[in-house]
Every structure is written in C-alpha cells, then in structure tokens.
Amino acid sequence: MLAEQQKLEAEAERLRVEEQAKIDREREQERIRKDQEKRKEEAAEKHREGLERLEQERLEKERLQQEKRDSDRLAREEQEKKKQEVERLKEERAKKKKIPTATLR
C-alpha cells in the first residue's frame, strides 16, 4: 500500500514536471515569436524612415535644381537686358553722331 502510494505520488510528480516543462516551452516560444515580431516591426520602421529620408533628399535636390534653373534664367534675362541696353545706347550715340553731321551739310 505504501509502495503503491509512493508510485502514484511519483507518477503525479512526473506529470506535474512534464506539464510545467510544456508550459515553459510554450512561454519561450511565445517570447521568441514576440521578439521576432518586434524585430520585424523595427526593421519595417527603419525601412520607412529610410524611404522618407530618401524622399526628403530627392525633394531637396529637386528644390535646389529649380532654384539653380531660376537663378540661371534670371541671370540670362539680366544679361539680355544689359545687352539690349548697350545696343540701345549704341544706337542713340550713332543717331546723335549722324544728326550733327547731317545739319552741317
């Protein structure tokens, strides 16, 4: 009777240990799954941040290129105005020179 009682207690202990080991394995698997999910989310966030950074760099580069185009256009327009002004002054001088010689004749 005592031996049978000890046998039952040993069997109960073995089952308890197995059940605890099963629970421990499930907890570890859940911890691993959550850790993997967290790393996956962090990687996705880094990827999004990288894409956002690239987009910001692209927009900045585009803005700088547009500023350069605008600046170049303004410089060309200014150069053209100066050229036209020089041409106008030359024509005025030529007219002034022609008027006195024409009146002398």
Backbone as ProteinMPNN parsed JSONL, in Angstrom:
{"seq_chain_A": "MLAEQQKLEAEAERLRVEEQAKIDREREQERIRKDQEKRKEEAAEKHREGLERLEQERLEKERLQQEKRDSDRLAREEQEKKKQEVERLKEERAKKKKIPTATLR", "coords_chain_A": {"N_chain_A": [[0.816, -1.176, 0.0], [1.873, 1.276, 0.817], [3.942, 1.391, -1.017], [2.495, 1.537, -3.353], [1.225, 3.978, -3.0], [3.453, 5.684, -3.007], [4.267, 5.227, -5.603], [2.123, 6.318, -7.044], [2.328, 8.961, -6.211], [4.847, 9.57, -7.27], [4.299, 9.292, -9.978], [2.408, 11.321, -10.251], [4.044, 13.525, -9.674], [5.848, 13.34, -11.808], [4.097, 13.855, -13.964], [3.339, 16.455, -13.305], [5.799, 17.781, -13.552], [6.268, 17.374, -16.283], [4.095, 18.786, -17.347], [4.735, 21.352, -16.438], [7.125, 21.722, -17.831], [6.123, 21.746, -20.433], [4.551, 24.061, -20.331], [6.587, 25.913, -19.865], [8.051, 25.663, -22.283], [6.12, 26.596, -24.118], [5.834, 29.23, -23.251], [8.42, 30.172, -23.788], [8.473, 29.873, -26.574], [6.494, 31.707, -27.24], [7.694, 34.045, -26.294], [9.897, 34.139, -28.037], [8.531, 34.392, -30.479], [7.283, 36.899, -30.115], [9.562, 38.483, -29.866], [10.7, 38.181, -32.404], [8.677, 39.332, -33.924], [8.793, 41.931, -32.967], [11.381, 42.67, -33.832], [10.933, 42.51, -36.561], [9.039, 44.555, -36.908], [10.614, 46.736, -36.128], [12.536, 46.674, -38.139], [10.909, 47.214, -40.334], [10.112, 49.792, -39.671], [12.577, 51.137, -39.745], [13.047, 50.852, -42.442], [10.912, 52.345, -43.513], [11.632, 54.853, -42.482], [14.027, 55.191, -43.832], [13.095, 55.338, -46.481], [11.565, 57.663, -46.264], [13.59, 59.486, -45.688], [15.086, 59.327, -48.043], [13.171, 60.334, -49.823], [12.908, 62.946, -48.838], [15.488, 63.873, -49.357], [15.462, 63.694, -52.131], [13.461, 65.571, -52.731], [14.677, 67.888, -51.718], [16.923, 68.041, -53.375], [15.641, 68.398, -55.817], [14.425, 70.861, -55.306], [16.69, 72.497, -55.017], [17.747, 72.256, -57.58], [15.712, 73.489, -59.04], [15.893, 76.064, -57.998], [18.429, 76.723, -58.966], [17.94, 76.625, -61.729], [16.081, 78.715, -61.894], [17.663, 80.845, -61.017], [19.66, 80.826, -62.99], [18.064, 81.442, -65.207], [17.153, 84.001, -64.496], [19.624, 85.313, -64.489], [20.311, 85.089, -67.19], [18.222, 86.577, -68.299], [18.781, 89.073, -67.176], [21.278, 89.528, -68.301], [20.517, 89.667, -70.962], [18.934, 91.955, -70.884], [20.891, 93.856, -70.26], [22.457, 93.628, -72.54], [20.621, 94.508, -74.47], [20.303, 97.105, -73.551], [22.865, 98.139, -73.922], [22.968, 97.944, -76.68], [20.903, 99.704, -77.344], [21.985, 102.099, -76.349], [24.197, 102.326, -78.022], [22.911, 102.703, -80.446], [21.639, 105.146, -79.938], [23.856, 106.81, -79.624], [24.916, 106.607, -82.159], [22.872, 107.822, -83.634], [22.987, 110.392, -82.552], [25.479, 111.151, -83.428], [25.058, 111.187, -86.142], [23.149, 113.167, -86.526], [24.367, 115.792, -86.012], [26.252, 115.873, -88.129], [24.648, 115.721, -90.326], [23.255, 118.095, -90.193], [25.255, 119.869, -90.671], [25.822, 119.657, -93.3]], "CA_chain_A": [[0.0, 0.0, 0.0], [2.793, 2.396, 0.876], [4.652, 1.399, -2.289], [1.546, 1.994, -4.36], [1.06, 5.412, -2.719], [4.674, 6.336, -3.487], [4.233, 5.111, -7.052], [1.145, 7.304, -7.508], [2.906, 10.284, -5.977], [5.931, 9.741, -8.246], [3.642, 9.499, -11.276], [1.823, 12.669, -10.208], [5.164, 14.457, -9.765], [6.333, 13.279, -13.19], [3.113, 14.558, -14.795], [3.432, 17.881, -12.977], [7.047, 18.259, -14.153], [6.041, 17.412, -17.742], [3.178, 19.894, -17.621], [5.486, 22.592, -16.237], [8.057, 21.832, -18.952], [5.308, 22.126, -21.595], [4.207, 25.484, -20.141], [7.825, 26.677, -20.051], [8.337, 25.672, -23.73], [5.129, 27.477, -24.761], [6.205, 30.613, -22.887], [9.641, 30.5, -24.524], [8.089, 30.047, -27.981], [5.766, 32.973, -27.327], [8.691, 35.103, -26.145], [10.659, 34.171, -29.291], [7.637, 34.936, -31.512], [7.133, 38.339, -29.874], [10.851, 39.104, -30.162], [10.822, 38.218, -33.865], [7.706, 40.313, -34.406], [9.334, 43.249, -32.622], [12.488, 42.955, -34.757], [10.341, 42.736, -37.882], [8.452, 45.9, -36.876], [11.721, 47.7, -36.105], [13.124, 46.69, -39.484], [9.951, 47.915, -41.202], [10.185, 51.216, -39.313], [13.832, 51.657, -40.307], [12.859, 50.917, -43.894], [10.061, 53.524, -43.761], [12.437, 56.049, -42.22], [14.968, 55.307, -44.946], [12.344, 55.824, -47.641], [11.225, 59.064, -46.014], [14.829, 60.262, -45.811], [15.39, 59.405, -49.473], [12.198, 61.241, -50.433], [13.284, 64.305, -48.436], [16.701, 64.223, -50.105], [15.05, 63.907, -53.522], [12.75, 66.851, -52.793], [15.66, 68.946, -51.512], [17.717, 68.121, -54.602], [14.759, 68.99, -56.822], [14.271, 72.28, -54.959], [17.946, 73.174, -55.337], [17.852, 72.314, -59.037], [14.781, 74.513, -59.502], [16.491, 77.354, -57.64], [19.525, 76.972, -59.912], [17.335, 76.97, -63.026], [15.512, 80.066, -61.776], [18.781, 81.777, -60.927], [20.258, 80.897, -64.331], [17.117, 82.149, -66.076], [17.217, 85.424, -64.144], [20.916, 85.83, -64.943], [20.213, 85.247, -68.656], [17.339, 87.719, -68.576], [19.521, 90.281, -66.825], [22.306, 89.676, -69.335], [19.829, 90.099, -72.191], [18.556, 93.364, -70.67], [22.115, 94.654, -70.386], [22.832, 93.604, -73.955], [19.684, 95.386, -75.162], [20.6, 98.475, -73.128], [24.094, 98.528, -74.626], [22.59, 98.122, -78.09], [20.115, 100.942, -77.41], [22.903, 103.224, -76.169], [24.981, 102.439, -79.25], [22.041, 103.296, -81.479], [21.452, 106.559, -79.595], [25.105, 107.507, -79.959], [25.017, 106.665, -83.618], [21.903, 108.826, -84.079], [23.494, 111.699, -82.153], [26.602, 111.485, -84.294], [24.539, 111.439, -87.501], [22.366, 114.399, -86.554], [25.189, 116.972, -86.247], [26.891, 115.846, -89.444], [23.598, 115.953, -91.313], [22.901, 119.512, -90.159], [26.375, 120.633, -91.191], [25.845, 119.571, -94.767]], "C_chain_A": [[0.868, 1.25, 0.0], [3.546, 2.527, -0.448], [3.739, 1.913, -3.386], [1.308, 3.492, -4.217], [2.259, 6.183, -3.25], [4.718, 6.333, -5.012], [3.28, 6.169, -7.633], [1.682, 8.728, -7.345], [4.028, 10.579, -6.975], [5.353, 10.017, -9.628], [3.037, 10.906, -11.347], [2.914, 13.724, -10.341], [5.707, 14.512, -11.186], [5.387, 14.052, -14.119], [3.161, 16.07, -14.551], [4.663, 18.498, -13.627], [6.894, 18.367, -15.674], [5.149, 18.592, -18.128], [3.9, 21.239, -17.475], [6.475, 22.806, -17.382], [7.319, 22.272, -20.214], [4.958, 23.618, -21.521], [5.439, 26.361, -20.382], [8.189, 26.775, -21.535], [7.396, 26.624, -24.462], [5.456, 28.945, -24.478], [7.441, 31.06, -23.676], [9.327, 30.726, -26.001], [7.347, 31.369, -28.177], [6.73, 34.153, -27.213], [9.487, 35.266, -27.442], [9.808, 34.788, -30.403], [7.49, 36.451, -31.356], [8.425, 39.08, -30.202], [11.048, 39.227, -31.67], [9.885, 39.262, -34.459], [8.215, 41.733, -34.149], [10.474, 43.622, -33.569], [11.969, 43.245, -36.161], [9.741, 44.142, -37.961], [9.539, 46.97, -36.879], [12.369, 47.814, -37.475], [12.211, 47.44, -40.455], [9.995, 49.417, -40.933], [11.459, 51.847, -39.875], [13.709, 51.813, -41.815], [12.009, 52.14, -44.254], [10.849, 54.815, -43.559], [13.438, 56.28, -43.346], [14.286, 55.847, -46.191], [11.974, 57.294, -47.477], [12.45, 59.956, -46.188], [15.199, 60.422, -47.284], [14.447, 60.367, -50.188], [12.533, 62.689, -50.09], [14.524, 64.767, -49.196], [16.361, 64.516, -51.555], [14.359, 65.261, -53.665], [13.711, 68.025, -52.629], [16.506, 69.141, -52.776], [16.904, 68.783, -55.714], [14.592, 70.485, -56.579], [15.524, 73.068, -55.335], [18.129, 73.295, -56.854], [16.932, 73.392, -59.596], [15.319, 75.902, -59.178], [17.604, 77.716, -58.614], [18.967, 77.359, -61.284], [16.774, 78.387, -62.996], [16.622, 81.119, -61.765], [19.446, 81.947, -62.296], [19.363, 81.676, -65.29], [17.16, 83.65, -65.787], [18.528, 86.054, -64.617], [20.897, 86.036, -66.461], [19.344, 86.441, -69.016], [18.054, 89.037, -68.286], [20.593, 90.572, -67.871], [21.686, 90.193, -70.636], [19.409, 91.568, -72.069], [19.777, 94.27, -70.839], [22.535, 94.752, -71.848], [21.928, 94.549, -74.749], [19.952, 96.854, -74.818], [21.85, 98.989, -73.833], [23.769, 98.821, -76.085], [21.812, 99.435, -78.273], [21.024, 102.175, -77.276], [23.766, 103.431, -77.415], [24.169, 103.118, -80.35], [21.82, 104.78, -81.21], [22.692, 107.36, -79.955], [25.254, 107.664, -81.471], [24.07, 107.729, -84.169], [22.409, 110.233, -83.771], [24.643, 112.123, -83.061], [26.115, 111.84, -85.697], [23.808, 112.783, -87.583], [23.29, 115.615, -86.759], [25.829, 116.972, -87.644], [25.87, 116.124, -90.521], [23.241, 117.429, -91.342], [24.028, 120.375, -90.714], [26.384, 120.633, -92.707], [24.939, 120.509, -95.373]], "O_chain_A": [[0.605, 2.186, -0.756], [3.762, 3.634, -0.941], [4.182, 2.657, -4.261], [1.201, 4.198, -5.22], [2.093, 7.229, -3.878], [5.147, 7.304, -5.635], [3.616, 6.834, -8.612], [1.514, 9.579, -8.219], [4.146, 11.701, -7.467], [5.854, 10.871, -10.36], [3.14, 11.59, -12.365], [2.73, 14.716, -11.048], [5.993, 15.589, -11.709], [5.842, 14.819, -14.967], [3.037, 16.861, -15.486], [4.596, 19.594, -14.185], [7.341, 19.342, -16.277], [5.411, 19.297, -19.102], [3.705, 22.148, -18.282], [6.649, 23.93, -17.853], [7.836, 23.084, -20.981], [5.056, 24.341, -22.512], [5.352, 27.412, -21.017], [8.591, 27.84, -22.002], [7.831, 27.376, -25.333], [5.362, 29.793, -25.366], [7.498, 32.187, -24.168], [9.849, 31.658, -26.614], [7.557, 32.063, -29.172], [6.605, 35.139, -27.94], [9.723, 36.386, -27.894], [10.298, 35.608, -31.178], [7.561, 37.194, -32.335], [8.388, 40.18, -30.753], [11.51, 40.259, -32.157], [10.254, 39.986, -35.383], [8.086, 42.617, -34.996], [10.536, 44.752, -34.054], [12.492, 44.11, -36.863], [9.913, 44.838, -38.962], [9.406, 47.991, -37.553], [12.711, 48.909, -37.922], [12.682, 48.208, -41.294], [9.924, 50.22, -41.864], [11.427, 52.953, -40.414], [14.201, 52.782, -42.393], [12.339, 52.88, -45.181], [10.75, 55.748, -44.356], [13.671, 57.415, -43.763], [14.829, 56.712, -46.879], [12.058, 58.075, -48.425], [12.364, 61.042, -46.761], [15.576, 61.508, -47.724], [14.872, 61.128, -51.057], [12.452, 63.565, -50.951], [14.6, 65.918, -49.627], [16.891, 65.455, -52.149], [14.636, 66.01, -54.603], [13.581, 69.038, -53.316], [16.768, 70.27, -53.188], [17.415, 69.621, -56.456], [14.614, 71.281, -57.517], [15.439, 74.16, -55.896], [18.609, 74.316, -57.347], [17.309, 74.125, -60.511], [15.211, 76.816, -59.996], [17.718, 78.866, -59.04], [19.451, 78.294, -61.921], [16.958, 79.163, -63.935], [16.521, 82.152, -62.426], [19.757, 83.064, -62.71], [19.849, 82.475, -66.091], [17.199, 84.467, -66.707], [18.54, 87.191, -65.089], [21.407, 87.04, -66.96], [19.672, 87.218, -69.912], [17.947, 89.994, -69.053], [20.788, 91.719, -68.274], [22.259, 91.044, -71.317], [19.514, 92.331, -73.029], [19.702, 95.318, -71.481], [22.918, 95.818, -72.329], [22.405, 95.302, -75.599], [19.844, 97.732, -75.674], [21.89, 100.133, -74.286], [24.23, 99.812, -76.653], [22.037, 100.175, -79.23], [20.856, 103.162, -77.991], [24.032, 104.564, -77.814], [24.663, 103.98, -81.077], [21.813, 105.586, -82.141], [22.598, 108.45, -80.519], [25.66, 108.711, -81.975], [24.44, 108.464, -85.084], [22.29, 111.145, -84.589], [24.77, 113.294, -83.417], [26.698, 112.697, -86.36], [23.856, 113.453, -88.615], [22.999, 116.422, -87.642], [25.919, 118.031, -88.265], [26.209, 116.718, -91.545], [22.951, 117.967, -92.41], [23.786, 121.49, -91.176], [26.923, 121.555, -93.32], [24.837, 120.565, -96.598]]}, "name": "protein", "num_of_chains": 1, "seq": "MLAEQQKLEAEAERLRVEEQAKIDREREQERIRKDQEKRKEEAAEKHREGLERLEQERLEKERLQQEKRDSDRLAREEQEKKKQEVERLKEERAKKKKIPTATLR"}
